[in-house]
């Protein structure tokens, strides 16, 4: 979007007009008195509202070129790539913008006072970013970003603040909480839309919350979902590879994450940085004035040289978690982290640094962390005997390797590790082969299945994962057998790859894959199911089918 040009747009075509972002942009152009032509494949409450305003909507994908008087085409990124490319090809002379980028640029123009008075009125009336009008004078807002560990860190901060008697609101991948009461926020969204977030945060403020903890994704930061907010404390867990389908490369990804520090942190706010995550630390350390650095295992000399304020003196494994001794400017303190996974020590340090900055006492930090429940779908053990069954949300290379490593450490050498996973369609495809390679390195039996293939072929996705598995096992003498739902591959090392590829089965194909993994397990083995965790749906094509790993696994475990 060129600056100061939307007021001159007479006709705009919006494809995917029933989606959240497209709906608000349609309202914006309606308030500018533009002629709006909408396309969507389904009716919903948003298309109904626009229809009542007189917006013409066709319930199909565009199948012919648009009229020459069309000034702008806005489309949803949820559209299949081949449809997007066809529309571009059919309309080469018309400006063509993805709705997230358009919205981001529009918000930036509003922030920089580059909109005309007419555009400003349309912007406000359309509620594109109502967070600009939220009164946060009496509340402190904490932001947590990173590739992995965000949700657990948010939960830790929340429980510590609650243990100190504070009224707290929380918004994370697992949903929302207002003073201890859960509020569901949706199926596949970590950070809700600007409008949904306004409603949630406004409720929290009305309920007298004095602190709000907000999990923030790179996508939310880039597209303006939190535009209008300013944070008192922000922290980063780690920044490894993810979402490269959207950000294109790691440089753009880390730049997106850094927005939380360089744009949304108050001038007097504090940044909590992880020295052990070298790439993110080096990138972020000069972007902020007030910072507290934490590290898992520095020596005293290391501390003095690097300015690390909070660190681990020692830690040891215990039943169901770890006992750590951390050191801060307020002395040494011992805490039990009641979670499996050594990586949670680093998450705990981030949370401890945040709440110490907010003035929370160490006794209440200890109480908060030691009594926190296991976050849903995070190294969640559903069964210990006769074999262990673990569910984890891991869907990035880094998180996947972490949980594979932890699961390996939980089993005895003679037992098997069986992993069930897949990779999402319409998302970062560069991680598929590496994740297949990790499965080949760690697991005795790998079961590939669906993890939201969306409009991509499940067979193609699993082919890419299998290439990584074959490469890591370093055995060209594999034997492959076709099955009703996919194939079984065995190598000379005794490792097995079982594929469940039949996407016509929809959510049932994942159920069958998990059931197969459970049948393969014997006394002392570990079955690890990753990728979905707490989520409540599986996406095939453009449809979300009801699904929850935890509920389905419990049914399978309890079925004779």
GIMOKA-V787260 format. One record per residue. N is the residue number from 1. RES is the residue in one small letter. SS is DSSP state (h for helix, s for strand, l for the rest). PSI is psi in whole degrees, -180 to 180 (999 if undefined). Layout:
N/RES/SS/PSI
N/RES/SS/PSI
This chain:
1/x/l/120
2/x/l/142
3/x/l/141
4/x/l/32
5/x/l/-13
6/x/h/-29
7/x/h/-19
8/x/h/-2
9/x/l/122
10/x/l/-37
11/x/s/126
12/x/s/136
13/x/s/129
14/x/s/119
15/x/s/121
16/x/l/35
17/x/l/-18
18/x/l/-5
19/x/l/158
20/x/h/-55
21/x/h/-43
22/x/h/-37
23/x/h/-47
24/x/h/-32
25/x/h/-37
26/x/h/-42
27/x/h/-38
28/x/h/-49
29/x/h/-31
30/x/h/-43
31/x/h/-13
32/x/l/5
33/x/l/28
34/x/l/158
35/x/s/122
36/x/s/129
37/x/s/122
38/x/s/150
39/x/s/140
40/x/l/156
41/x/l/-14
42/x/l/151
43/x/l/150
44/x/l/-175
45/x/h/-30
46/x/h/-42
47/x/h/-34
48/x/h/-43
49/x/h/-43
50/x/h/-37
51/x/h/-39
52/x/h/-23
53/x/l/-5
54/x/l/9
55/x/l/129
56/x/s/124
57/x/s/130
58/x/s/130
59/x/l/71
60/x/l/171
61/x/l/145
62/x/l/137
63/x/l/7
64/x/l/162
65/x/l/151
66/x/l/165
67/x/l/152
68/x/l/-20
69/x/l/2
70/x/l/124
71/x/l/-29
72/x/s/140
73/x/s/125
74/x/s/134
75/x/s/156
76/x/l/138
77/x/l/-9
78/x/l/-14
79/x/l/143
80/x/l/144
81/x/h/-40
82/x/h/-30
83/x/h/-43
84/x/h/-47
85/x/h/-38
86/x/h/-42
87/x/h/-40
88/x/h/-44
89/x/h/-39
90/x/h/-20
91/x/l/61
92/x/l/-22
93/x/l/3
94/x/l/136
95/x/s/138
96/x/s/118
97/x/s/139
98/x/s/139
99/x/h/-35
100/x/h/-42
101/x/h/-42
102/x/h/-46
103/x/h/-44
104/x/h/-47
105/x/h/-37
106/x/h/-43
107/x/h/-43
108/x/h/-40
109/x/h/-38
110/x/h/-46
111/x/h/-37
112/x/l/9
113/x/l/40
114/x/l/7
115/x/l/149
116/x/l/168
117/x/h/-39
118/x/h/-43
119/x/h/-38
120/x/h/-42
121/x/h/-44
122/x/h/-40
123/x/h/-48
124/x/h/-46
125/x/h/-27
126/x/h/-10
127/x/l/41
128/x/l/-37
129/x/l/73
130/x/h/-13
131/x/h/-21
132/x/h/-23
133/x/h/6
134/x/l/132
135/x/l/103
136/x/l/21
137/x/l/-36
138/x/l/23
139/x/l/143
140/x/s/133
141/x/s/129
142/x/s/129
143/x/s/135
144/x/s/124
145/x/s/177
146/x/l/169
147/x/l/-49
148/x/l/151
149/x/l/-1
150/x/h/-49
151/x/h/-46
152/x/h/-42
153/x/h/-43
154/x/h/-45
155/x/h/-40
156/x/h/-45
157/x/h/-44
158/x/h/-48
159/x/h/-33
160/x/h/-42
161/x/h/-40
162/x/h/-41
163/x/h/-24
164/x/l/4
165/x/l/11
166/x/l/152
167/x/l/123
168/x/s/142
169/x/s/148
170/x/s/135
171/x/s/119
172/x/s/-178
173/x/l/-31
174/x/l/-6
175/x/s/-152
176/x/s/151
177/x/s/138
178/x/s/108
179/x/l/45
180/x/l/-11
181/x/s/131
182/x/s/144
183/x/s/122
184/x/l/140
185/x/l/-7
186/x/l/-172
187/x/l/-52
188/x/l/21
189/x/l/124
190/x/l/-59
191/x/l/120
192/x/l/171
193/x/l/165
194/x/h/-38
195/x/h/-45
196/x/h/-40
197/x/h/-38
198/x/h/-47
199/x/h/-43
200/x/h/-50
201/x/h/-34
202/x/h/-39
203/x/h/-44
204/x/h/-42
205/x/h/-40
206/x/h/-30
207/x/l/11
208/x/l/28
209/x/l/134
210/x/l/-10
211/x/s/141
212/x/s/128
213/x/s/125
214/x/s/120
215/x/s/129
216/x/l/130
217/x/l/164
218/x/h/-39
219/x/h/-43
220/x/h/-39
221/x/h/-40
222/x/h/-39
223/x/h/0
224/x/l/20
225/x/l/-25
226/x/l/11
227/x/l/131
228/x/l/-16
229/x/l/152
230/x/l/137
231/x/s/145
232/x/s/-38
233/x/s/136
234/x/s/151
235/x/s/159
236/x/s/135
237/x/l/-53
238/x/l/160
239/x/l/100
240/x/l/-169
241/x/l/130
242/x/l/160
243/x/l/30
244/x/h/-11
245/x/h/-33
246/x/h/-46
247/x/h/-10
248/x/l/-41
249/x/l/168
250/x/h/-36
251/x/h/-43
252/x/h/-33
253/x/h/-49
254/x/h/-31
255/x/h/-40
256/x/h/-46
257/x/h/-36
258/x/l/-14
259/x/h/-33
260/x/h/-32
261/x/h/-40
262/x/h/-14
263/x/l/-41
264/x/l/-10
265/x/s/133
266/x/s/153
267/x/s/-38
268/x/s/5
269/x/s/170
270/x/s/136
271/x/s/133
272/x/s/119
273/x/s/146
274/x/s/106
275/x/l/-28
276/x/l/-22
277/x/l/85
278/x/h/-43
279/x/h/-47
280/x/h/-38
281/x/h/-48
282/x/h/-34
283/x/h/-39
284/x/h/-24
285/x/l/-30
286/x/l/3
287/x/l/-13
288/x/l/150
289/x/l/-55
290/x/l/116
291/x/s/149
292/x/s/129
293/x/s/135
294/x/s/155
295/x/s/150
296/x/l/-35
297/x/l/55
298/x/l/157
299/x/l/170
300/x/h/-38
301/x/h/-42
302/x/h/-43
303/x/h/-49
304/x/h/-40
305/x/h/-37
306/x/h/-8
307/x/l/28
308/x/s/129
309/x/s/-27
310/x/s/128
311/x/s/168
312/x/s/124
313/x/s/-41
314/x/s/159
315/x/s/154
316/x/s/150
317/x/s/140
318/x/s/174
319/x/l/117
320/x/l/11
321/x/s/-144
322/x/s/147
323/x/s/124
324/x/s/151
325/x/s/113
326/x/s/153
327/x/s/131
328/x/s/-174
329/x/l/-11
330/x/l/14
331/x/s/-169
332/x/s/142
333/x/s/139
334/x/s/138
335/x/s/143
336/x/s/125
337/x/s/114
338/x/l/41
339/x/l/141
340/x/l/155
341/x/l/110
342/x/l/-27
343/x/h/-21
344/x/h/-15
345/x/h/-43
346/x/h/-40
347/x/h/-40
348/x/h/-40
349/x/h/-42
350/x/h/-46
351/x/h/-43
352/x/h/-43
353/x/h/-41
354/x/h/-52
355/x/h/-29
356/x/h/-40
357/x/h/-32
358/x/l/2
359/x/l/19
360/x/l/138
361/x/l/149
362/x/h/-34
363/x/h/-36
364/x/h/-26
365/x/h/-46
366/x/h/-47
367/x/h/-44
368/x/h/-48
369/x/h/-41
370/x/h/-22
371/x/l/4
372/x/l/142
373/x/l/159
374/x/l/122
375/x/l/137
376/x/l/128
377/x/l/17
378/x/l/107
379/x/l/46
380/x/s/118
381/x/s/114
382/x/s/-22
383/x/s/138
384/x/l/-35
385/x/l/153
386/x/l/-20
387/x/l/155
388/x/s/140
389/x/s/123
390/x/s/137
391/x/s/134
392/x/s/146
393/x/l/-6
394/x/l/122
395/x/l/12
396/x/l/163
397/x/h/-48
398/x/h/-50
399/x/h/-39
400/x/h/-45
401/x/h/-40
402/x/h/-46
403/x/h/-32
404/x/h/-43
405/x/h/-46
406/x/h/-41
407/x/h/-38
408/x/h/-40
409/x/h/-22
410/x/h/-17
411/x/l/162
412/x/l/157
413/x/l/-33
414/x/l/-10
415/x/l/167
416/x/l/149
417/x/s/122
418/x/s/123
419/x/s/137
420/x/s/125
421/x/s/177
422/x/l/-171
423/x/l/145
424/x/l/146
425/x/l/158
426/x/l/25
427/x/l/-177
428/x/l/108
429/x/l/-14
430/x/l/-16
431/x/h/-9
432/x/h/-53
433/x/h/-46
434/x/h/-37
435/x/h/-34
436/x/h/-39
437/x/h/-41
438/x/h/-41
439/x/h/-41
440/x/h/-33
441/x/h/-36
442/x/h/-37
443/x/l/145
444/x/l/-41
445/x/s/126
446/x/s/128
447/x/s/114
448/x/s/138
449/x/l/-165
450/x/l/137
451/x/l/78
452/x/l/64
453/x/l/-20
454/x/s/-130
455/x/l/6
456/x/l/159
457/x/l/127
458/x/h/-36
459/x/h/-46
460/x/h/-44
461/x/h/-49
462/x/h/-28
463/x/h/-43
464/x/h/-41
465/x/h/-42
466/x/h/-35
467/x/h/-41
468/x/h/-41
469/x/h/-47
470/x/h/-43
471/x/h/-42
472/x/h/-30
473/x/h/-12
474/x/l/44
475/x/l/108
476/x/l/-4
477/x/l/40
478/x/l/146
479/x/s/129
480/x/s/134
481/x/s/131
482/x/s/145
483/x/l/177
484/x/l/-33
485/x/l/-1
486/x/s/-112
487/x/s/166
488/x/s/128
489/x/s/133
490/x/s/147
491/x/l/176
492/x/l/-15
493/x/l/-4
494/x/l/0
495/x/l/149
496/x/s/137
497/x/s/119
498/x/s/126
499/x/s/136
500/x/s/97
501/x/l/-8
502/x/l/93
503/x/h/-11
504/x/h/-19
505/x/h/-9
506/x/l/-133
507/x/h/-21
508/x/h/-25
509/x/h/-35
510/x/h/-39
511/x/h/-44
512/x/h/-36
513/x/h/-44
514/x/h/-41
515/x/h/-40
516/x/h/-43
517/x/h/-42
518/x/h/-35
519/x/h/-30
520/x/h/-16
521/x/l/143
522/x/l/178
523/x/l/126
524/x/l/-9
525/x/l/169
526/x/s/129
527/x/s/120
528/x/s/120
529/x/s/119
530/x/s/167
531/x/l/-31
532/x/l/-37
533/x/l/-116
534/x/l/-12
535/x/l/155
536/x/l/18
537/x/s/162
538/x/s/133
539/x/s/120
540/x/s/127
541/x/l/-128
542/x/l/13
543/x/s/135
544/x/s/121
545/x/s/137
546/x/s/128
547/x/l/139
548/x/l/117
549/x/h/-48
550/x/h/-48
551/x/h/-43
552/x/h/-39
553/x/h/-41
554/x/h/-40
555/x/h/-44
556/x/h/-40
557/x/h/-39
558/x/l/1
559/x/l/123
560/x/l/999
